[in-house]
């Protein structure tokens, strides 16, 4: 009987940890287009800082994926603004080589190159021709 009470107490403690809420998004993708142009892709993105804290040195990572959802390549681009305060918007216009066999992509975000941020509307999005 004593063992059952201890096991039940441990189970309750474990279950309470599972109720933690997800962290709210730091960055929202407002508009994103990736267009294929022969052997290159053009990236146009508009993002908004929607977290509670400013974002320093925002870098977006684009995971280019094949039809099986496997990531073929990841390309990165940074915004020109050094700091984005909550509510600020920034755009990225970049061009890179086309990752062969990629048909869609997802967007991830990083602050100061290493701390991953939570992204609202990360995709996947199709690569436009």
Secondary structure as UniProt FT lines:
FT   HELIX           2..17
FT   TURN            18..19
FT   STRAND          27..37
FT   TURN            38..39
FT   STRAND          40..49
FT   STRAND          55..56
FT   STRAND          58..65
FT   TURN            67..68
FT   STRAND          71..78
FT   STRAND          83..84
FT   TURN            86..87
FT   STRAND          89..97
FT   TURN            100..101
FT   STRAND          104..111
FT   TURN            112..114
FT   STRAND          115..117
FT   STRAND          119..120
FT   STRAND          123..126
//
